[in-house]
Amino acid sequence: MNPLSAVLCAFSAGSLLSLGGAANARLGGTLRSAVAAATVNFLVGAAALGLLLALGGFRAGPIERLAAVPPWAVGGGMLGALYVTLSTLVIPRLGLTATTMTVVCSQLVGSLLIDHWGWLGVPQQPNGPARWLAVLLLLVAVALRRRDG
């Protein structure tokens, strides 16, 4: 994948997270349960992915390869479920913009730490002051958004 395609995919993923967050907040409010909303979210997602695999939209590697995956690497689904559940709880209280800004800020902090030390198999990329300044500016934006709303 070329860099432009990667950026467009990342941008699309971020936009879809906002749409999904709003949909899950509505679902959670209607069902009166963030856990139920997250469950519906993941059931629908699993069905969509299963359909894509069945239609040949993506190649699935041999299931035997799963044995070579470190145990912590299969925990991403659990982390995704926790993210969806927490977002479903928080969006009605903070609003979509403030929630998204806070999530992005925490993602940046986590990403900077993981990159800097090369944790979890990610190539090590030491951080300079400009990267931390970007996080600080986002923290200021979060504070301004909260003050405004």
C-alpha positions as CSV (number, residue, x, y, z in Angstrom):
1,M,0.0,0.0,0.0
2,N,1.5,3.4,-0.9
3,P,1.7,6.2,1.7
4,L,-1.2,8.2,0.2
5,S,-3.5,5.2,0.3
6,A,-2.5,4.5,3.8
7,V,-3.3,8.0,4.9
8,L,-6.7,7.9,3.2
9,C,-7.4,4.5,4.9
10,A,-6.4,6.0,8.3
11,F,-8.6,9.0,7.7
12,S,-11.5,6.8,6.7
13,A,-11.0,4.7,9.8
14,G,-11.1,7.8,12.0
15,S,-14.3,9.1,10.3
16,L,-15.9,5.7,10.6
17,L,-15.0,5.6,14.4
18,S,-17.0,8.8,14.8
19,L,-20.0,7.5,13.0
20,G,-19.8,4.2,14.9
21,G,-19.4,6.1,18.2
22,A,-22.6,8.1,17.6
23,A,-24.5,5.0,16.4
24,N,-23.3,3.0,19.5
25,A,-24.3,5.8,21.9
26,R,-27.8,5.8,20.4
27,L,-28.0,2.0,20.5
28,G,-26.8,2.0,24.1
29,G,-29.3,4.7,25.1
30,T,-32.2,2.8,23.4
31,L,-31.1,-0.6,24.9
32,R,-30.2,1.2,28.2
33,S,-27.0,-0.9,28.3
34,A,-23.5,-0.1,27.0
35,V,-22.6,-3.8,27.2
36,A,-25.6,-4.8,25.2
37,A,-24.9,-2.1,22.6
38,A,-21.2,-3.3,22.3
39,T,-22.4,-6.9,22.0
40,V,-24.7,-6.0,19.1
41,N,-21.9,-4.0,17.6
42,F,-19.5,-6.9,17.7
43,L,-22.1,-9.4,16.5
44,V,-22.9,-7.3,13.5
45,G,-19.2,-6.7,12.8
46,A,-18.4,-10.4,13.1
47,A,-21.2,-11.2,10.7
48,A,-19.9,-8.6,8.2
49,L,-16.4,-9.8,8.4
50,G,-17.5,-13.4,8.0
51,L,-19.5,-12.5,4.9
52,L,-16.4,-10.7,3.5
53,L,-14.3,-13.8,4.1
54,A,-17.0,-16.1,2.6
55,L,-17.2,-14.0,-0.5
56,G,-13.4,-14.0,-0.9
57,G,-13.0,-10.3,-0.1
58,F,-10.0,-11.0,2.0
59,R,-7.7,-14.0,2.3
60,A,-7.7,-15.8,5.5
61,G,-4.4,-17.4,6.4
62,P,-4.2,-21.0,7.6
63,I,-5.7,-21.3,11.1
64,E,-2.5,-23.2,12.1
65,R,-0.7,-19.8,12.1
66,L,-2.7,-18.8,15.1
67,A,-0.5,-21.0,17.3
68,A,2.5,-18.8,16.4
69,V,0.8,-15.6,17.6
70,P,1.9,-14.4,21.0
71,P,-1.0,-14.7,23.5
72,W,-1.2,-10.9,24.1
73,A,-1.7,-10.3,20.4
74,V,-5.1,-12.0,20.4
75,G,-6.3,-9.6,23.1
76,G,-7.0,-6.9,20.6
77,G,-10.6,-7.9,20.3
78,M,-11.1,-7.6,24.0
79,L,-9.5,-4.2,24.0
80,G,-11.8,-3.2,21.1
81,A,-14.9,-4.4,23.0
82,L,-13.8,-2.4,26.1
83,Y,-13.2,0.7,23.9
84,V,-16.7,0.4,22.3
85,T,-18.3,-0.1,25.7
86,L,-16.6,2.8,27.3
87,S,-17.2,5.1,24.3
88,T,-20.9,4.1,24.4
89,L,-21.0,5.1,28.1
90,V,-19.1,8.4,27.7
91,I,-20.4,9.9,24.5
92,P,-23.8,10.8,25.9
93,R,-22.1,12.6,28.8
94,L,-19.2,14.4,27.1
95,G,-20.5,14.6,23.6
96,L,-18.9,13.0,20.5
97,T,-16.3,15.8,19.9
98,A,-14.9,15.9,23.4
99,T,-14.9,12.1,23.6
100,T,-13.2,11.8,20.3
101,M,-10.6,14.4,21.1
102,T,-9.8,12.7,24.5
103,V,-9.6,9.3,22.8
104,V,-7.2,10.6,20.2
105,C,-5.1,12.4,22.8
106,S,-4.8,9.2,24.8
107,Q,-4.0,7.2,21.6
108,L,-1.2,9.6,20.8
109,V,0.3,9.3,24.3
110,G,0.1,5.5,24.1
111,S,1.5,5.5,20.6
112,L,4.4,7.7,21.4
113,L,5.4,5.5,24.3
114,I,5.0,2.3,22.2
115,D,7.0,3.9,19.3
116,H,9.7,5.3,21.5
117,W,10.5,2.0,23.2
118,G,9.5,-0.3,20.4
119,W,7.1,-2.2,22.6
120,L,4.8,-5.0,21.2
121,G,6.9,-5.6,18.2
122,V,6.5,-2.1,16.7
123,P,9.7,-0.7,15.1
124,Q,11.4,1.7,17.6
125,Q,11.0,5.4,16.7
126,P,12.4,7.7,19.3
127,N,10.3,10.7,20.1
128,G,11.5,14.3,19.8
129,P,10.0,17.5,21.4
130,A,7.8,18.1,18.3
131,R,5.8,14.9,18.9
132,W,5.2,15.7,22.5
133,L,4.3,19.3,21.6
134,A,1.6,17.9,19.3
135,V,0.1,16.0,22.2
136,L,0.3,19.1,24.5
137,L,-1.6,21.1,21.8
138,L,-4.2,18.4,21.6
139,L,-4.6,18.5,25.4
140,V,-5.1,22.2,25.2
141,A,-7.7,21.7,22.5
142,V,-9.5,19.1,24.8
143,A,-9.5,21.6,27.6
144,L,-10.8,24.4,25.4
145,R,-13.6,22.2,24.1
146,R,-14.6,21.2,27.6
147,R,-14.6,24.8,28.7
148,D,-16.7,25.8,25.7
149,G,-19.3,23.1,26.3
